[in-house]
């Protein structure tokens, strides 16, 4: 996986958009924009500028003019110890009058070309990166590549599901504050983009937006936590420890599915004979405990009978607040078990208590559960392939 980066629009984001800025004398930096870029530099975050320059296709200025503006901006940035790691621009427009540039282009935002080029040049993981700009094209670019959009400038008609800031300085302060990076817990329910934020009249349009939101949400998962979860599970299977899973509602189906994939799937083509049990699957036992002792104890009570120190608990809870989940995690920790929590929303106590937390920064149950299901499959397939030869991996169906 690559690193997280920031893709910046130019006009209206770094410099004032006075309409087709094609000469040095028209360049006016927005207050705080140079300092914001310098702050990203100090944090070691790669910065790329991706800008549509349809003025070339419209005959208002030429390629050399764009490059002169760029050189001027580079010099002004350097005066305040700031720099841009990569400058990209698209001179094409289908309505242009200059024949060489009068066409559609996969580089013209919101098409993904410039973002993909930046990812290749700077080794970026676009799903962990930000796109910051003042227009719908910038938001569209972010969604086209699974990055996280931030709007700057007047909110106006900006998508209500996208965070908006008055300027680049404020947006960068938000990024460096940890939101969506190393401190996702700092994102409050008020800050998190809502999905859906408005009504859709067509299923295909909703589907497109859903996929984009799913990609954004998956990009918030800390891959280091996934790696830690994989290590815990692989070690448990090797020492013949038991792995227990639990969840309520939709999360119960993920817990049950985990038992299937981590027994049948993991054993397929490997030397592992895994012992995995879902605490959500036995309705007779579940209802007996709930009826006689209370629903808060349905998972804890089963662990008391079946679990031993060194075993593992995987708790799936979108909210992370379900009392039976929290009690199970508490008991497991107190009795020598490693714990893995899959959570969403703010994560609740489950996120804070677990040995490893796989957290999805989303406020949509479907998005959270889809991501949890993918993580469950990912962990099973990773452990399976790690116990196979390269030739066997290449020849097997996963």
C-alpha positions, 0 to 999 in steps of 0.5 A, spaced: 500 500 500 502 507 498 502 513 503 496 518 504 497 524 500 493 531 499 491 533 492 489 540 491 486 544 486 489 550 484 484 556 482 479 557 488 483 553 492 491 555 492 490 562 488 484 566 487 480 564 481 479 570 477 477 567 471 482 563 467 488 565 470 493 565 465 499 570 466 503 571 472 500 578 474 493 575 475 496 570 480 493 572 487 495 567 493 489 566 498 491 568 505 494 562 509 494 557 503 502 557 502 502 556 510 497 550 509 502 547 504 508 548 508 504 545 514 503 539 510 510 538 508 512 539 515 508 533 516 511 529 511 505 528 507 506 528 499 502 534 495 500 534 488 496 540 484 491 537 479 488 543 475 483 543 469 486 549 465 481 549 459 483 556 458 488 553 453 483 549 449 479 555 449 485 559 446 485 564 452 492 562 453 498 557 451 501 551 455 507 556 456 503 561 460 500 555 464 508 553 466 510 560 467 504 561 472 506 554 475 514 557 476 511 563 479 507 559 484 513 555 485 518 561 487 513 564 491 512 557 495 519 556 496 519 563 499 515 560 505 519 554 505 513 550 502 513 546 496 508 542 491 511 535 490 507 534 483 504 539 478 499 536 473 494 540 469 489 538 463 489 543 457 483 539 454 476 541 453 471 538 448 468 545 447 475 548 445 477 552 439 484 550 439 484 544 435 490 540 438 486 541 445 479 540 443 477 534 445 475 530 451 480 527 456 480 522 462 485 527 465 480 532 466 476 533 472 472 529 475 475 524 470 480 520 474 487 521 470 490 526 474 489 523 480 492 516 478 498 519 475 499 522 482 498 516 485 503 512 480 508 518 481 508 519 489 506 512 491 500 514 494 494 510 496 488 514 494 483 511 498 487 514 504 488 520 501 484 527 500 482 531 494 481 539 496 478 543 492 472 549 491 468 545 485 463 539 484 469 537 479 474 536 485 469 532 489 467 528 483 474 526 482 475 524 489 469 519 488 472 517 482 478 514 485 475 513 492 479 518 496 476 523 501 473 530 498 474 536 502 470 543 499 473 549 500 470 556 499 463 558 500 458 552 501 453 554 496 451 548 492 456 543 495 454 536 496 451 536 503 455 529 505 462 533 504 465 537 509 466 544 507 471 549 510 472 557 508 479 556 506 485 551 505 488 553 511 482 550 515 481 544 511 489 542 512 488 544 519 482 538 519 487 533 516 493 534 520 488 534 526 488 526 525 481 526 522 481 520 517 488 518 519 492 516 525 486 519 530 480 517 527 477 517 533 477 525 533 471 525 528 465 526 531 458 524 528 457 532 527 463 532 522 462 525 519 460 525 512 452 523 512 450 518 507 445 518 504 445 526 505 439 527 500 434 523 496 435 519 490 430 518 484 434 513 480 437 506 483 443 507 479 445 513 481 444 511 488 448 505 487 454 509 484 454 514 490 453 508 495 460 505 492 463 511 492 461 512 500 463 504 501 470 506 498 471 512 502 469 508 508 474 502 507 479 507 506 478 509 513 480 502 516 487 502 519 491 497 515 496 496 521 490 494 525 488 489 520 495 486 520 495 485 528 488 482 527 491 477 522 497 475 526 492 474 532 488 469 528 494 466 525 497 464 531 491 462 535 490 457 529 497 454 529 497 453 537 490 450 536 486 455 540 479 457 539 476 463 536 469 465 538 465 470 534 459 474 536 454 480 534 447 482 534 442 483 528 446 484 521 453 483 525 450 476 527 450 474 520 457 476 519 459 472 526 456 466 523 459 467 516 466 468 520 465 461 522 464 458 515 470 462 512 475 461 518 473 453 518 472 451 511 475 456 507 482 457 511 482 449 511 482 449 504 489 447 501 492 448 508 495 444 514 490 448 519 484 445 522 481 451 525 476 451 531 472 457 530 465 458 534 460 463 533 456 465 539 450 468 535 448 461 532 445 457 537 438 460 538 436 455 543 442 456 547 441 464 546 434 464 548 435 460 554 440 465 557 436 471 554 430 469 558 433 466 564 439 471 565 438 477 561 440 478 553 446 482 556 449 476 558 448 471 552 455 472 549 459 472 556 455 466 559 457 462 553 464 464 554 464 462 561 463 455 559 467 454 553 473 459 552 480 458 556 486 463 556 489 464 550 483 463 546 481 469 541 474 473 541 472 477 535 466 481 537 462 485 531 458 491 533 457 497 528 455 501 534 460 498 539 455 500 544 451 493 545 451 491 552 452 484 551 458 485 546 461 490 551 460 484 557 463 479 552 469 483 551 470 485 558 470 478 560 475 475 555 480 481 557 479 479 564 480 471 563 486 472 558 483 472 551 486 476 546 480 480 543 478 483 536 473 488 535 469 490 528 466 497 529 463 503 526 460 510 528 464 512 534 466 505 535 463 506 543 466 502 548 468 496 544 473 500 540 477 502 546 477 496 550 479 491 544 486 488 543 485 490 536 480 495 533 478 494 526 474 501 525 470 503 520 469 511 520 461 511 517 454 513 520 451 508 515 449 501 517 450 498 510 456 501 509 459 499 516 457 491 515 459 491 508 466 493 510 466 488 516 464 483 511 470 484 507 475 485 513 472 478 515 473 475 508 480 478 507 483 476 514 480 468 512 484 469 505 490 472 508 491 466 513 489 461 508 494 463 503 500 464 508 500 457 509 500 455 502 506 455 497 506 460 491 504 455 486 498 453 490 496 460 491 496 461 484 492 455 482 487 456 487 480 459 487 479 464 493 
